[in-house]
Amino acid sequence: MPKNRPRCQVCGGQMKRNGTTSKGTTRWRCKTCGASATKTRSDITHAAVFRQFIEHCTSTTALRQIAGDAGISRSTMKRQFSWCWLVDVPDPTIGHEGRVYDQVFLDGTYTASGCLIVAATLDHVIAWHWCTHETTRDYQLLLERIPAPLIAVIDGGQGAASAIKTCWPGTKIQRCLVHAQRVVRRYTTSRPRTDAGRAIYQLALNLTKITDLDEAAAWGAQLHEYGTIYRDWMNQKTWITDPLTKQRTWSWTHERTRKAYNSLNHLWRNQLLFVYLDPPDGVLDSSRIKSTTNSLEGGINAQLKLLARTHRGRSGEHQRRMLEWWLYLKTELPDDPVEIARRSNWGQDQLAKVSTLPHNENQADHETGRPALYDNAIDTNYTHSIGIQKGHI
């Protein structure tokens, strides 16, 4: 007897081939009771659908184009994808608890579904976390899942810096030099009108041109010289009189230039600018240590925004799941998404996790005075505290 011959679902008897259906599928008929049926391989069908789902979620291919390639309508393809959204994306940090990286880049990007904080290396994504804003607590929830690296590169957000000091106290912090330049340009503009503004803006532009420790020391000397030359000029104050209260208050005359200088001076004094030139002990390849978050912003965040913009019809949980699948495939050793879906029984295991409300029988009685869960009649006894209510139902 062939191994692929099915058994009857009615009586369990043997079945034999009995022609084909209108679609060309082999029809089987039971020898005992005469029941007719066809064989289906739902796992093959689900695997093909999930491959199409992953292609749609991780690329800019439109749903209409995928449906056209499959020879079905867009609405049919959308209905076939309904169970695919239930498959959970695995956590890439599980199984890699002992991996220590030389350098980790941290940054957040905002989408319609919220803020997505991503931790990555030059080569792959490590982990991610969804939140509302880039707060210290949200960064801590992400960093607690990753072993402390030797160097962490951030864009200057206070939430990331505070979380690193708490979760990774031994990690060196490298401030992204491009973001440091942007802070200065925000205060001075790209065309400063004063000599002091042009000088501090030029110092900021020179940051990304430094290649060794001697040039870094020379840049620090120039910053110190700038503070000495323009100290009196930056300390000038302007007194303002309130026309209503006649009270006099003062403010810095050249406040924006002063803030630009203080931003660079703070980074220089706290040794946050040139960690990439003097990496800590244990770094395997010092030539791969970078001074900016360009690899994260251009290689990952920009692609996430492009994906969200292309599939802008997706929002909420569907957009989150779509971006998570893209990030998961960019991890170091991702599993086959079809195998992940197969292990979760094609999304049915996620449905089984939904807890059902327990059914409690009505155990109330008038002798013990226990309240009823529900009533099925109007009490005929007179109750003084309850009156007859009139109105529309």
N, C-alpha and C positions, 0 to 999 in steps of 0.2 A: 504494500500500500504506500503511495507517495506520502512523504512527510508533510507536504503542503496542503493535503486534503482536509478541509474543515469538518467539524462535528456539528450536528444539528443543534440549534439553540433551543428547540422545543422539546425533543425527546432524547437528544444525545446520540442519535444514530449516525451511521455513515452517510456521507453525501457524495454525489457524483455530478460531473459536469453536465449542464443542461443548456447549452447554447450561450449566447451573450445578450447583454442589455442593449438598449439603443445607443449607449455611449461606448459600446465595445467591451464592457467589463464582463468577465466570465460569470455566468449564473450557475449556482449549485442547488441541487434538489436532493432532499432526504429520501433515502431508499425505503424508510419505514413509514413515516407519516406524510411524506410528499411536500413538506414545507420548503419554500424557495428562499434563497438568500445569496448575497454576494460577499466576497472577502474584502476587507478594508485594512489598510496599513496606516492607521492614524498617526503613528510616529513619523513615517516618511512625509506625510502631508504636513504635520506640524513643523517638522524640520525645515521643509521648503518655505513655509510661510514665515518662520522666524528668521531665516536668512534674508528674505525680502524685507522684513521689518528692520533688521540691523543695517541693511544697505540704505534704507530710507532715513533712519535716525542718525547715522554717522556720516552722511554725505549730503550734498545739495540736490540730490535727485528728488524730484517732486513725486508725490503720491500718484498723480495721474499718469506719469511716465512709467512707473513701476507696474501699475495696473494695466497699462497698454501693452507692456512687454509680456505680461502674464496672460493677456487675452481676456481680461475681465474688466468690469466697470470700476470706477473710482469708489463708489459706494460699497461695492462688494469687497474690494480690497480693504477698505476701512473697517468693514464688519469682521473680516478675517483677522485683522490686527487687534481686535478687542481684547483677546486673552494675553497677547504679547506684553501689554503694559503691566501685567501682574507679576511678571518675572523680576525678581529682585536682582540688582547689580551687586556682585560680591564686593566685600571690603578688601582692597588690595593690601592693607597692612597686616591682615591675618596671615601668619606663616612667615613673616619677615620681621619679627620682633627684634632680632639681634643684629640687624643690618645697620651699620653706622656709615653715613655718607660724609664725604669731604665737604660738600657745599650744598645747601638747600635754598631754593628761591621761594619766597612767600609773597603772595599778592592776591587781591580780591578783585572780582569783576562783577558788575551789576547787570542783571537781566530782568525780564518781566516777572520771573519767579522768585526773585530775591537776590541776595549777594552770595556769590560762590567763591569761597576762599580755596586756593589751590596751592599745594606744596609740590615742588618738582625739582629735578636735577637738570643738567644739560641734556640728558638723553631720554628721560621718561618721567611720567607723572608718578608721584608717591601716594598722595591721598588728597581728599577734598572734603569740604564741609559747607553746608548750606546755612545761611543765617540771614538776619535782616540788615544788620550793619556790622562793620568790622570792629567789634568791641573786643576788649581784652579777654572776656570769658569765652567768646566764640573762638578766638585764636587758641586759647588754652585747650578747648575740646579737640582741636585739630592736632596740636603739638603733643598732647598726651599719648596719641596713638603712634608717634614716630620716635625712634631713639634719637638722642641729642646728636646732631652733626657737629663737625668742627667749626664750620662757618655758616652763618645764615645771612642772606641778602634780603633786605626789606626796602620798601619805597619811602619809608619815613613815617608811617602811621604809628600813632602812640599805642594803639591796641596791640600791634605785633611786637613792638619793643618791650612792652610790659609783660606780655605772655612769655617771651623768650627769657627774660630775666627770672621768671618764676619757674618755668618748666625746663629750660635749658640753661642753668646758671653758668656752666662752663663753656658755652658756645660764644665764639667771637661774632660780633655783629658788623656787617659791612653795609653801609648806607649806599644805596644806588646813586651813582654820581650824576646820572642824567636827571633824576628827580631833584637832587641838590641844585643843579643848574636851573631847573624850572622854578624852584622856590625863589631864587634870586631874580630871575626874569619877571616873575609875578610882581615883585616889589619895584624893580627899576625899569621895567619894560625892555624891549630889545633895542631901543634907541634912547638911552638916558640923555638928559639935557645938561646935567652937571658933570664936572670933572670927577667928582667922587663917585657918582653913579656909573660912569663909564669905566672907571678903574676897578670897582668891585665886580661889575659884570664881566670884565675881561678876565679877572681872576677865576670866576666861575666857569667861563668857557675853557680855561686852561686845565681844568680838572681832568677832563677825559683825554688829555694829551700826555699825561705823566706815565712813564713806563718803568721807572726804577726809584729806589729810595732816595738817591741824591736829588733827583728832580722834585720828589715830594718834600724833602727838607727845604729846598729852595723856594718852593711854593709856600710853605709855612712861614718862611722868613719874609716873603713879600706880603703875606696877610698881616703879620705882626707890624711890618713897616707901614702898611696902610692904616692900621689902627692908631699908630703913633702920629702920623701926619694929619689925619682927619679927625683926631679925637675931639679937639676943641670945636671943630665945625659940626660934628655930629651931636655934641652936647649942648648945642644952642637950643634955647627954649623960647616959646612964644606965649605971651600972656593973653588970655581971652577974657573979656568981661561979658557976663550974661546981661542982656539988656533988660530983663525982667527983674531978676534978683540982685543985680549989681554985684554979684560975686565974681571974683577973679580966679580963674583956673589957668593952669599952664599945660602945654603939651610940647613934645619934641618938634622942633622946626623942620627937621629933615628926618621924619619918622620912618619913611619907607626905606631910605638908604641905610638907616641905622638897623632896621630889622634884617635887611639883606646881609649886612656885615655880621650881625649876631648869629644868623643862621649858619654861616660858614665857620665862624669862630667856635660855636658850640660843637660842631662836628669835629673840628680839628683838635680841640682840647680833650674831647672824649675818645679820640682815636677811632673814629668811625669811618674815615675816608679811605685809608690806604692799607686796609687789612689784606687786600689781594696781593700787595707787594711783599708783605712779610707774613705768610700764612703760618699757622701754629704747627707744632710738631705732630706728625702722624699723617699729614697730607701726602697722598700717593703721587700725584702729578700736579705740581704747582703751576704748570703752564695752563691748566684747565680751570684755574680759579678766576672768576670773572668779577668785575666791579659794578655791573649793572644787572637789572632784571629784564633785559631786552629779550633773552631767550624765553622767558615765561610770558611776557606780555605779547611779543610778536608771534611766538610759535604755538601758544596755547590759548591765551585769553582772546587774541584776535580771531582765532578759528572758532572759539565758542560763540563769540558775538556774531560771526558770519553765519554759523549754523542756526542760531536763534533768529537772526534776521531773515534767513531764507525760509525757515519754517515758522514764520511769525503767527500762523494760525494756531500753533501749539502754545498753550499757556498752562500755568499751574503745575500740577503734578506730572502731566505728560511732558512738558518742557524739561522739567528736572530729570525725569527718567531718560530722556533723549540725550541730554548733555552728559549724564553720568555714564551712559554706554560709550559715548565718544571718549571720555576720560579713561574709562576702564581699558579700552583697547590701546591706549597710549601708555599703559603701565609697563613695567619691565617684562613680566612673564604672564600675560593674560591667557586665560583658558578660552577654549572655543565657546562662543556664546550659545551655540546649539546644544552643546553638552551641558552647559549650565541650565538651560531651559529644560532639557530632558531630565536632569536630576531633580528639578522642582516639579516634575510631572506636568510640564507645560502650563505652569501657573496655577494648577489646581491646589498645590500645597499652600499657596498664599491665601486662597479662598478658604481653606480648611482652618486657617488661624483665626478667622472671625468667630468670636465667641457668641453663642446664642444665649438669649435670655432664659434663665431657668423657669420651668413651668411649676408654679406653686398652686397647689389646690386650695380652695377656699375652706379654711379650717375654722371659720367663725361660728360661734353659737351664742345664744342669748343667755345661757346659764353662766358662762365664764366672763362674758362681757368683752371678748376679744373682737377687735374691729374686723370688718369684712374687707377682703381685697376688692370685691365687686358685689353689687346687689342686683337682684333680678326682679324686684317688686317694690312697690311703694308701701311704706310702713303704715298699717291701718290704725295703730295706736296714736293717741293725741300726744303731741310734743309741744310744750308751751314755747320753746325757744325757736321753733321753726314755723314760719308762716307760709302762706300760699303766695307764690310769686307769679305775677302775671307779665306777659310780654310775648315777644316773638321768639320762636325757637330757631 
